[in-house]
Amino acid sequence: MSERRGYGQHCPIAIAAEVVAERWTPLLVRALCVGATRFNEIHESVPRMSSALLSKRLRELEYAGVIHRTDGVGGHGEYHLTEAGEALFPVLEAMGFWAQRWLKRDIVSKDNLDPFILMWEIRRHWRSSGRDLTFRRVVHFRLGGVPAAAKRLFWLVFEPHDIDICTRDPGFEIDLWVTASIRTLVEIWLGHRTLRSAIDDGALRLDGSAAERKAFRGWFALSYFARGQNGAS
């Protein structure tokens, strides 16, 4: 591993920044903090990052003692946080709550609204919730206001033990249709506005049985960082 280009300062903030303030690095640590372990899982959290750069950043984090690599099932490498890496969670948490308070407008600016990241967060939240189903549930998202190069149609397929993100029709019967702009959904997810208000003013439309519309309020749970937003529900 080549030596990092440092700031040439003994200040602990400067030294920490040399390790964790490289472009993309905080997001990789975020993915590991919420349970991603394999290369492809981590890459899903940063879809605009090249595979080559991801490999480089993971090697740098390993060299710095933030993560360690193990041989997983089937010979697939897995990445896990070390004790030093786990200690970074409060740092990332503070950054997120700080942005919720002081950079609210920037968070939902058009350039930052990536629909796949929202779907990734929904799936991550479902997996970590420990919830389970006895039957398949398919939810079709029809999104407006997405960047030209982004997908606007998504299907979330809730299976008994997992959830899949599809950008093509999986061929299953749909239980719920969700129609809204990506900005509206992100604002609800982050607690910037309530689900009720979005439905009442027509910004969000739910089409399906009463049971599925009610269930949506349960699994479309608020982001972890919505706790820092007053009035979230």
Solvent accessible surface area in square Angstrom, and as a share of the most:
residue,aa,sasa,rsa
1,M,104,0.46
2,S,93,0.60
3,E,163,0.73
4,R,78,0.29
5,R,236,0.86
6,G,47,0.45
7,Y,132,0.50
8,G,80,0.77
9,Q,108,0.48
10,H,175,0.78
11,C,47,0.28
12,P,105,0.66
13,I,138,0.70
14,A,11,0.08
15,I,84,0.42
16,A,52,0.40
17,A,24,0.19
18,E,25,0.11
19,V,32,0.18
20,V,30,0.17
21,A,61,0.48
22,E,68,0.31
23,R,171,0.62
24,W,43,0.15
25,T,2,0.01
26,P,31,0.19
27,L,65,0.32
28,L,0,0.00
29,V,2,0.01
30,R,65,0.24
31,A,0,0.00
32,L,14,0.07
33,C,38,0.23
34,V,49,0.28
35,G,54,0.52
36,A,11,0.08
37,T,34,0.20
38,R,84,0.31
39,F,55,0.23
40,N,112,0.58
41,E,60,0.27
42,I,0,0.00
43,H,43,0.19
44,E,57,0.25
45,S,2,0.01
46,V,2,0.01
47,P,59,0.37
48,R,158,0.58
49,M,5,0.02
50,S,63,0.41
51,S,56,0.36
52,A,78,0.61
53,L,51,0.25
54,L,0,0.00
55,S,36,0.23
56,K,89,0.38
57,R,22,0.08
58,L,2,0.01
59,R,129,0.47
60,E,29,0.13
61,L,2,0.01
62,E,74,0.33
63,Y,139,0.53
64,A,39,0.30
65,G,33,0.32
66,V,9,0.05
67,I,2,0.01
68,H,76,0.34
69,R,113,0.41
70,T,52,0.30
71,D,113,0.59
72,G,17,0.17
73,V,121,0.69
74,G,72,0.70
75,G,59,0.57
76,H,108,0.48
77,G,14,0.13
78,E,33,0.15
79,Y,26,0.10
80,H,62,0.28
81,L,26,0.13
82,T,33,0.19
83,E,150,0.67
84,A,61,0.47
85,G,0,0.00
86,E,106,0.48
87,A,67,0.52
88,L,30,0.15
89,F,80,0.33
90,P,76,0.48
91,V,73,0.42
92,L,31,0.15
93,E,41,0.18
94,A,60,0.46
95,M,103,0.46
96,G,17,0.17
97,F,52,0.22
98,W,143,0.50
99,A,22,0.17
100,Q,6,0.03
101,R,177,0.64
102,W,149,0.52
103,L,65,0.32
104,K,80,0.34
105,R,200,0.73
106,D,73,0.38
107,I,42,0.21
108,V,5,0.03
109,S,41,0.27
110,K,138,0.58
111,D,119,0.61
112,N,89,0.46
113,L,7,0.04
114,D,28,0.15
115,P,1,0.01
116,F,48,0.20
117,I,36,0.18
118,L,5,0.02
119,M,0,0.00
120,W,14,0.05
121,E,35,0.16
122,I,1,0.01
123,R,20,0.07
124,R,46,0.17
125,H,46,0.21
126,W,18,0.06
127,R,113,0.41
128,S,84,0.54
129,S,47,0.30
130,G,67,0.65
131,R,107,0.39
132,D,82,0.43
133,L,24,0.12
134,T,131,0.76
135,F,105,0.44
136,R,104,0.38
137,R,21,0.08
138,V,1,0.01
139,V,0,0.00
140,H,16,0.07
141,F,0,0.00
142,R,77,0.28
143,L,1,0.01
144,G,30,0.29
145,G,56,0.54
146,V,27,0.15
147,P,33,0.21
148,A,116,0.90
149,A,107,0.83
150,A,33,0.26
151,K,115,0.49
152,R,123,0.45
153,L,61,0.31
154,F,2,0.01
155,W,19,0.07
156,L,0,0.00
157,V,4,0.02
158,F,0,0.00
159,E,42,0.19
160,P,45,0.29
161,H,162,0.72
162,D,53,0.28
163,I,0,0.00
164,D,68,0.35
165,I,30,0.15
166,C,30,0.18
167,T,52,0.30
168,R,204,0.75
169,D,93,0.48
170,P,40,0.25
171,G,64,0.62
172,F,77,0.32
173,E,153,0.68
174,I,35,0.18
175,D,44,0.23
176,L,0,0.00
177,W,84,0.29
178,V,0,0.00
179,T,49,0.28
180,A,9,0.07
181,S,39,0.25
182,I,0,0.00
183,R,114,0.42
184,T,11,0.06
185,L,0,0.00
186,V,19,0.11
187,E,28,0.13
188,I,3,0.01
189,W,2,0.01
190,L,22,0.11
191,G,2,0.02
192,H,29,0.13
193,R,59,0.22
194,T,36,0.21
195,L,17,0.08
196,R,158,0.58
197,S,44,0.29
198,A,0,0.00
199,I,56,0.28
200,D,111,0.58
201,D,92,0.48
202,G,60,0.58
203,A,33,0.25
204,L,3,0.02
205,R,153,0.56
206,L,22,0.11
207,D,40,0.21
208,G,27,0.26
209,S,63,0.40
210,A,68,0.53
211,A,74,0.58
212,E,21,0.09
213,R,96,0.35
214,K,156,0.66
215,A,29,0.22
216,F,0,0.00
217,R,117,0.43
218,G,33,0.32
219,W,7,0.03
220,F,8,0.03
221,A,20,0.16
222,L,49,0.24
223,S,9,0.06
224,Y,83,0.32
225,F,59,0.24
226,A,3,0.02
227,R,162,0.59
228,G,42,0.41
229,Q,34,0.15
230,N,145,0.74
231,G,63,0.60
232,A,34,0.27
233,S,95,0.62
